[in-house]
């Protein structure tokens, strides 16, 4: 089959964090991240001194937005502030045993729609009040995804928290809420309340398959050793009854009186353009896969059978640059693993061709330059299995 293919130039460092709102449908955010050094704020004056826009009011908070910060230590630290601020649409990755984001002795703040990856703790909140944590992807922490210590009136809403040791831990935190989050495939516990954690609400979360992504039994989805915490309307992967409550392990003797079963037998959906041929040395050429998955976990990219990239699935588009490939044919395979352990793969054959001005036709549609190539493309093959 001979196809005429249009290869659009792609912008690098474009990410699409996955999250969900009230409707429980994935909400995709698109960002072009700007590389930035770690941000350290120790008082109210630092927001203006460091040049962040805003005035610190509830209607015009200081805005820390759109940054790519990868660091051996803390990526963002905010301490002893009482002005409103928002950390939004950032990619934050810790490479060592530190918190990736640290919020301490803060009154008023919001951490929203970020990817927070790695470190020993993804997000550490200490002795803070009225802080919102909303619609983030938090994965890969060696210890805890979100750790709230001595917090008050915290709002943890709409986050995907997975592939950590413990998903969310409250320690001495009170009058706070954990609502509509997906907390899954953490290697020890999903949600954990320690002693002196009191008067918190845990509603409408999807909590499942904690104790590893392949665990279908012996799950430890929650533990409550605090007092007077309320658990209701959550979906649990280890709840199989049609009626009755879920007893929460721990000294508090809490229970979810209105539970639902959390079941996921749907494999990830993977799509890509029909064929991805490139002209040798084209700096804009990329192979792009689009992913649709409610409980994303990890991905692997193979080139001619050898693994070339692996990571946590925190974006809905996986991009593989192709500019450095010599002329020839290449077999790329993307493997996606979701929270319960179901995998899907997508195979794509790419041909890299030599081009001169005589056989490359340039045109413009709507101001976008296109490269038009006539080339033979092999059929894509999709296969899936349960690991």
N, C-alpha and C positions, 0 to 999 in steps of 0.2 A: 504494500500500500504506500503510495507516494502522497505526502502531505506538504502543504505550504504552511509554515509555522512562523508566528510572530513572537519574537523573544523581547519582552519588555525589560528595560534596565531596572535593576532593583537597588534600593537604598540600604546600605549596611547599617547594622545596629538598630534595626527596627524590631521591636518586640511586642508581643500581644499577651499580657498576663491574663490568665483565666480566673474568673470569679463568678459569683451569682448573686442575684438580688432576691426580692420577695417571691418572684415567680418561680424561683429555683431553676432558671434557665441561665446558661453560661453567658456572661457579659464580657465582651472582649474590649480591651483597651489597647490602643496603638500608640507607641511612643518611639521617638528617636532620641536615644539616650546620649548625653554629653558626658565625656570622661571628666571626673572631678576628684580632687583630693578629699581625704576624710574631713568631715565637718564636726568641729568641736565648739559647742556653745555652752558657756558657763554662767551667763546671766542675761537679763533682758536686753542689755545694750549690744550684745554680740549679733543679734539678728540684723540690725541696721549697719553695724560696723562691717559685717561680712557681705553686705550688699543684697540681702534677700528682700524682695518686694513685699509690701504690705505695711500695715501700721500696728498690728498686734491686737486689733479689736475682733469681736466675733464676726462682724460683717466684712472685715478686711484683714484676715490673719496673715502673718508672715508665711511666705510660700517657699518651700524647698522642693523643687519639682524637676523631673526629667534627667536626673543624673545617673551615671554609671560609676559606682564606687566599689572597687574591689581592693581589699586590704588585708594584710596580715593581722591587724588589730581591729579596733572598732571602726565601722564605717561612718556612723552618725551617733554623736553623743550630745544630749541636751540635758542640762542640769540647772536647777534652781531658777526656773523661769515662771512667770505668772501672766505672760502675754499669750494670746492665741497664736498658734502656728499649725501648719499642715505640712506633712511630708508626703508627697504624692508622686505616683508614676515614676519611681526610681527603681533601678536594678542595683541591689546591695548584696555583695557576696563577701563573706568572711572566710579567710584561708587558714585560720589558726584557732586556738582554744580561747576565744573571746566572744562576748556578745557582738552580734552584727550591728544592732541598733540598741542604744541604751538611753532610757528615759528615767531620770531620777529627780525627785523633789520638784515635780512639775505640776502646775495647776493650769489646765486648759491645753489641749493638744489633740491632733488627729493624725493617724498614720493610715494612709488610704491608697489602695490600688498599686501597691509596690510588689516587687519580687524580692524576697529576703531569703537568702540561701547560705547554708554552711554555718561556720562558727560553732561554738559550744552551745550558745543560746541564740535563737534567731532574733527575738525581741524581748528585752529585759526592761520591765517597768517596776520601779522601786519608789515607795513612799510618795505616790502621785495621785492626783484627783482629777476627775472629769477628763479622762483621756479616752478617745475613741480609736479602735483598731478595726478597720473596715475594708473588706474586699481585697485582702492581700493574699499572695501565694507565699507560704512559709514552709520551707522544706530543707532537709539535709542537715539539721542541727545535731551535733553529737550528743547533746543532752536534752534540751527542751526547746520546743518551737516558740511558744509564748509563755513567759514566766512573769507573773504579777505578784509582787511582794509588798504587803502592807498598803495595798491600793484601796481607793474608795471611788465609787461611782464610775467605774470603768465600763466601757461598752465594747464588747468583742463581738462583731457582727459580720457575717458573710464571708469569712476567710476560708481558704483551703489550707489545712495544716496537716502535713503528711511527711513520711520518711524521716521523722525525727525519732529520738528515743522516747520522749514523752511529748505528746502533742501540746496540751495546755495545762499549766500548773498554777494554781492559786495558793499562795502562802500568806496567811494572815490578811487576806483581802476580804473586803466586805461591801455589801450594798452594790454589787456589780452584776453584769449580765453577760451570758454567753448565748447568743441567739443566731440561728440560721447558719451555722458554720458547717463545713465538712471536715471532720477530724477522723482520719483513717490511715491505716497502714503505717502506724508508728510502732517501733519495735518493742516498746514496753507497755505503755498505757496511753489511752486516748486523752481523757480529761481527768485530772487528779486534784483534789482539794486536800490540803494539809490541815493540821490542827489550827484552831483559832481562825479558820476561814468560815465566815458566817453571813447569813442573810443575802445569799447570791441566788440568781435565777439562771437555770439552764433549760432553754426552751427551743424546740423545733430544729434541733441539730441533726445531722446525719453522722452517726458515730459507728465506725465499723472496721473490722479486720485489723485491729490493733494487735500487736505481737507479730509483726512482719507482713509483707505484702502477699505472701502465699499461705497465710494461716487461715484455715476454715474452721478450726476448733480451738478450744483453750484460749479464747480471746479475753483480753483484759481491757475492755473499752472504757471503763470509768472506775474511780475510787473516790469515796467521800469520807474523810476523817474529820470534817469540820462539824458545824452545828447549824441547824435551821436553814439549810439550803434547799431550794425547790427545783425539782427536776420534773418536767412534763412535756408531752407531745414530741419527744425525740424519736428518731428512727434508729434501731439497733440491729446490727448484723447478727447478733446471737439471740435474737428474740424470734421465736417461731410459732408462738401461740396466737390464736385469734382473739383471745380475751385475757384479762389479768394484767398485773403490773410487772415491772422490771425492778428487781431488788438491786440497788447499787452497793457493791462491796464497800466495806469500810465501817469505822466505828460510829458514823452518824446514823446508820440504819435508814438511809434515804431510799426512796423508791420513785420510779416514774409511773404514775398512775394511768397515763394515757399514751402508752408506747405504740410504736408501729414497727413492722419488720423492714429492715434494709436489705434488699436483694438486688444484685447486679449481675446479670448474665449477658449483658450487651458488650460486644467487642468494640474497641475503638474504631472510629471511622477515619480513614486516611485517603486524602485525594491530592492529586498534583496535576499540572497541565499535561496534555497529551504530548509526551516527548519533550525533552529539554536539550536540543542540540545547541552547540555554541561554536563561535568562531575562536580559534586558538588565540589566547591572550586577551580576550575581551574582559576587561576589569569589572564589568557590570553583571557578568553571567553567574547565575546561581541556580541550583536545583532546590525547589521549594515544595514542601509537603504541608498541607493544611490538616489539622487534627481536630476532631470533635470527640470529646470524652468527658463524662461527668466526674470521674474519679481518676484523674491523670496521676501517673507515678513516675515512669522513666522512659527514656528512649535510647536507642543505639543505631548508629549509622555504619553500614558496611560498604566497602568499595572492593569489588572483585573478591568477596568472601572474607576480607580482613576488616576488623573493626577500626574505624578511624575517628569516631566521636561517640561519647556517652554522656548522659546527664539526666537531671530531673526534668520532668515534663512540666515546666512552668509557663510555657508559651504555646499558642495555638498554631504557630508556623515554625517549622524546622527548616533552616536554610543552610545549604552546603555550597560554599564558593567553588567555582569551576575554572577560574581564570588560569590557574597554574598547570592544568592538565595538558600533556602533549596530545598531538593528533592521534586519534584512535577511538575504539569503542570501550565503554566502561559500564559495568553492572553495579548499580547502587541499590542497596536494600535498607529500608527503614523498619526497625522493630519498635513497636509501642507496647509498653506494659501498663495496665491500669491497676487500680488499687487492690482488687480482689485476686489479681494474678493472671487474668485473661490477657493474651497478647494477640496482636495482629501485625502482619508484615506487608510491605508494599515494595515491589521491585520495579526499578526504572532503568531502562537502557539509555545511555547518553552517548552520542557521537560527537566528537570534537573534530572540526573540519578546518582546512586551510581556506582562506578567503582573500581575494584581491578586489580592487575597486571594480573590476569587470564582472565578477560574479556575486557581489554583495550589493543589493539594492537598498538605498536609503529613502525613506519616505517619512512624512509627518502627518499625524492625525491628532487634532486637538493639541498641537504643540508638543506631542511626545514622539521622540525619535524611535523608529522601529528598525530592527534588522530582519530581513526576509530571507529565508533559506529554504530551498527545496531539498528534502532529505528523506531517506527511508528510516522509519521508526519501527522497532519491534513491539509486539504486543506486551503490555504490562501484565504482570501476574500478581494477584493478591491472594494471600493465604493466611489462615489464622489457626490458632490452636490454644488450648488451655495448658499453661505450664504446670 
